[in-house]
């Protein structure tokens, strides 16, 4: 599917992550208007992360958030907790003159915090993969 990064959560649910601004745009175009849960850091500079399941559990959302945060500029630059937006494809739109990789969330999204220790633990367990 589109050359995106793919990960399988512990539950067996697949998630897709964009690799760069252009790839993020491709991913969001595929899921715009759909019910899939999407995650992105509050700060710019992360992949969009789409959970390929319409009603993911809280645990799946949290785990997808950890994967997304671990691949973000916010984590790379600060090595601190990362704040994430959680929304669906029905909540996004592409402003007409927006640069590549930039999407607007139509209504205030839910926010979750991914803790530094959660990211470090995930990265440790995936270091050799």
BALOBA-1460 file (C-alpha; in Angstrom, 3 decimals):
// residues 129
<rec num="1" residu="x" x="0.000" y="0.000" z="0.000"/>
<rec num="2" residu="x" x="1.689" y="3.228" z="-1.221"/>
<rec num="3" residu="x" x="5.211" y="2.589" z="0.131"/>
<rec num="4" residu="x" x="4.267" y="3.529" z="3.684"/>
<rec num="5" residu="x" x="5.965" y="2.205" z="6.808"/>
<rec num="6" residu="x" x="3.943" y="-0.685" z="8.205"/>
<rec num="7" residu="x" x="3.876" y="-1.986" z="11.770"/>
<rec num="8" residu="x" x="1.823" y="-4.698" z="13.401"/>
<rec num="9" residu="x" x="0.557" y="-3.920" z="16.894"/>
<rec num="10" residu="x" x="0.592" y="-6.581" z="19.622"/>
<rec num="11" residu="x" x="-3.115" y="-7.139" z="18.901"/>
<rec num="12" residu="x" x="-2.298" y="-8.037" z="15.292"/>
<rec num="13" residu="x" x="-3.767" y="-4.778" z="13.938"/>
<rec num="14" residu="x" x="-1.705" y="-3.115" z="11.211"/>
<rec num="15" residu="x" x="-0.789" y="0.586" z="11.221"/>
<rec num="16" residu="x" x="0.607" y="2.686" z="8.385"/>
<rec num="17" residu="x" x="2.977" y="5.640" z="8.799"/>
<rec num="18" residu="x" x="4.042" y="8.224" z="6.265"/>
<rec num="19" residu="x" x="7.778" y="8.556" z="5.537"/>
<rec num="20" residu="x" x="7.949" y="12.248" z="4.580"/>
<rec num="21" residu="x" x="5.664" y="15.197" z="3.709"/>
<rec num="22" residu="x" x="4.725" y="13.855" z="0.251"/>
<rec num="23" residu="x" x="4.122" y="10.353" z="1.594"/>
<rec num="24" residu="x" x="2.036" y="11.797" z="4.464"/>
<rec num="25" residu="x" x="-0.116" y="13.592" z="1.867"/>
<rec num="26" residu="x" x="-0.639" y="10.330" z="-0.053"/>
<rec num="27" residu="x" x="-1.616" y="8.549" z="3.169"/>
<rec num="28" residu="x" x="-4.079" y="11.245" z="4.247"/>
<rec num="29" residu="x" x="-5.689" y="11.347" z="0.793"/>
<rec num="30" residu="x" x="-6.341" y="7.601" z="1.084"/>
<rec num="31" residu="x" x="-8.053" y="7.951" z="4.473"/>
<rec num="32" residu="x" x="-9.724" y="11.382" z="4.183"/>
<rec num="33" residu="x" x="-13.436" y="10.987" z="4.938"/>
<rec num="34" residu="x" x="-13.021" y="7.542" z="6.510"/>
<rec num="35" residu="x" x="-13.583" y="6.395" z="10.091"/>
<rec num="36" residu="x" x="-10.023" y="5.177" z="10.673"/>
<rec num="37" residu="x" x="-8.229" y="6.590" z="13.710"/>
<rec num="38" residu="x" x="-5.247" y="8.778" z="12.807"/>
<rec num="39" residu="x" x="-2.478" y="10.051" z="15.073"/>
<rec num="40" residu="x" x="0.022" y="12.884" z="14.649"/>
<rec num="41" residu="x" x="2.189" y="14.833" z="17.044"/>
<rec num="42" residu="x" x="0.837" y="18.204" z="18.197"/>
<rec num="43" residu="x" x="4.119" y="19.719" z="16.956"/>
<rec num="44" residu="x" x="4.795" y="19.565" z="13.208"/>
<rec num="45" residu="x" x="7.259" y="17.028" z="11.865"/>
<rec num="46" residu="x" x="5.969" y="13.540" z="12.392"/>
<rec num="47" residu="x" x="4.456" y="10.837" z="10.273"/>
<rec num="48" residu="x" x="0.708" y="10.564" z="10.118"/>
<rec num="49" residu="x" x="-0.172" y="7.187" z="11.599"/>
<rec num="50" residu="x" x="-3.341" y="5.386" z="10.490"/>
<rec num="51" residu="x" x="-4.761" y="2.426" z="12.388"/>
<rec num="52" residu="x" x="-6.236" y="-0.054" z="9.910"/>
<rec num="53" residu="x" x="-9.217" y="-0.860" z="12.090"/>
<rec num="54" residu="x" x="-12.337" y="1.264" z="12.489"/>
<rec num="55" residu="x" x="-12.796" y="0.881" z="16.252"/>
<rec num="56" residu="x" x="-9.368" y="0.403" z="17.816"/>
<rec num="57" residu="x" x="-9.052" y="-0.203" z="21.549"/>
<rec num="58" residu="x" x="-7.426" y="2.333" z="23.865"/>
<rec num="59" residu="x" x="-4.413" y="0.013" z="24.065"/>
<rec num="60" residu="x" x="-4.109" y="-0.039" z="20.248"/>
<rec num="61" residu="x" x="-4.355" y="3.753" z="20.073"/>
<rec num="62" residu="x" x="-1.694" y="4.083" z="22.777"/>
<rec num="63" residu="x" x="0.663" y="1.627" z="21.074"/>
<rec num="64" residu="x" x="0.180" y="3.329" z="17.684"/>
<rec num="65" residu="x" x="0.910" y="6.647" z="19.413"/>
<rec num="66" residu="x" x="4.168" y="5.251" z="20.778"/>
<rec num="67" residu="x" x="5.254" y="4.104" z="17.300"/>
<rec num="68" residu="x" x="4.316" y="7.456" z="15.770"/>
<rec num="69" residu="x" x="6.014" y="9.456" z="18.541"/>
<rec num="70" residu="x" x="9.191" y="7.370" z="18.210"/>
<rec num="71" residu="x" x="9.379" y="8.390" z="14.528"/>
<rec num="72" residu="x" x="8.726" y="12.113" z="15.155"/>
<rec num="73" residu="x" x="10.936" y="15.199" z="15.129"/>
<rec num="74" residu="x" x="9.551" y="16.069" z="18.567"/>
<rec num="75" residu="x" x="11.140" y="12.890" z="19.979"/>
<rec num="76" residu="x" x="14.311" y="13.170" z="17.900"/>
<rec num="77" residu="x" x="14.890" y="16.787" z="18.953"/>
<rec num="78" residu="x" x="13.857" y="16.723" z="22.637"/>
<rec num="79" residu="x" x="13.847" y="13.128" z="23.950"/>
<rec num="80" residu="x" x="10.907" y="14.111" z="26.172"/>
<rec num="81" residu="x" x="7.231" y="13.132" z="26.454"/>
<rec num="82" residu="x" x="5.392" y="13.667" z="23.155"/>
<rec num="83" residu="x" x="1.862" y="15.093" z="22.901"/>
<rec num="84" residu="x" x="-0.265" y="13.484" z="20.176"/>
<rec num="85" residu="x" x="-3.502" y="14.413" z="18.414"/>
<rec num="86" residu="x" x="-5.990" y="11.581" z="17.853"/>
<rec num="87" residu="x" x="-8.697" y="12.073" z="15.193"/>
<rec num="88" residu="x" x="-10.356" y="10.312" z="12.261"/>
<rec num="89" residu="x" x="-10.216" y="10.714" z="8.503"/>
<rec num="90" residu="x" x="-13.635" y="12.393" z="8.713"/>
<rec num="91" residu="x" x="-12.030" y="15.199" z="10.764"/>
<rec num="92" residu="x" x="-9.395" y="16.327" z="8.234"/>
<rec num="93" residu="x" x="-9.192" y="18.617" z="5.253"/>
<rec num="94" residu="x" x="-6.384" y="19.862" z="3.046"/>
<rec num="95" residu="x" x="-6.327" y="23.688" z="2.924"/>
<rec num="96" residu="x" x="-6.046" y="24.899" z="-0.682"/>
<rec num="97" residu="x" x="-2.591" y="26.494" z="-0.410"/>
<rec num="98" residu="x" x="-1.191" y="24.235" z="2.323"/>
<rec num="99" residu="x" x="2.319" y="22.904" z="1.842"/>
<rec num="100" residu="x" x="2.923" y="19.190" z="1.363"/>
<rec num="101" residu="x" x="2.225" y="17.128" z="4.465"/>
<rec num="102" residu="x" x="0.054" y="19.823" z="6.091"/>
<rec num="103" residu="x" x="-3.551" y="18.985" z="6.927"/>
<rec num="104" residu="x" x="-6.112" y="20.776" z="9.064"/>
<rec num="105" residu="x" x="-8.193" y="19.072" z="11.731"/>
<rec num="106" residu="x" x="-11.750" y="20.433" z="11.484"/>
<rec num="107" residu="x" x="-12.626" y="20.126" z="15.180"/>
<rec num="108" residu="x" x="-10.533" y="20.038" z="18.352"/>
<rec num="109" residu="x" x="-8.895" y="16.599" z="18.469"/>
<rec num="110" residu="x" x="-8.438" y="14.344" z="21.443"/>
<rec num="111" residu="x" x="-4.921" y="14.548" z="22.892"/>
<rec num="112" residu="x" x="-2.809" y="11.864" z="24.494"/>
<rec num="113" residu="x" x="0.657" y="12.045" z="26.031"/>
<rec num="114" residu="x" x="3.230" y="9.427" z="25.114"/>
<rec num="115" residu="x" x="5.760" y="9.163" z="27.927"/>
<rec num="116" residu="x" x="9.499" y="9.212" z="27.330"/>
<rec num="117" residu="x" x="9.902" y="5.803" z="29.019"/>
<rec num="118" residu="x" x="7.233" y="4.263" z="26.733"/>
<rec num="119" residu="x" x="9.079" y="5.454" z="23.620"/>
<rec num="120" residu="x" x="12.448" y="4.282" z="24.947"/>
<rec num="121" residu="x" x="11.022" y="0.847" z="25.799"/>
<rec num="122" residu="x" x="9.474" y="0.491" z="22.320"/>
<rec num="123" residu="x" x="12.694" y="1.595" z="20.599"/>
<rec num="124" residu="x" x="14.716" y="-0.870" z="22.688"/>
<rec num="125" residu="x" x="12.442" y="-3.753" z="21.765"/>
<rec num="126" residu="x" x="12.585" y="-2.831" z="18.051"/>
<rec num="127" residu="x" x="16.296" y="-1.972" z="17.820"/>
<rec num="128" residu="x" x="17.235" y="-5.187" z="16.040"/>
<rec num="129" residu="x" x="14.216" y="-5.367" z="13.736"/>
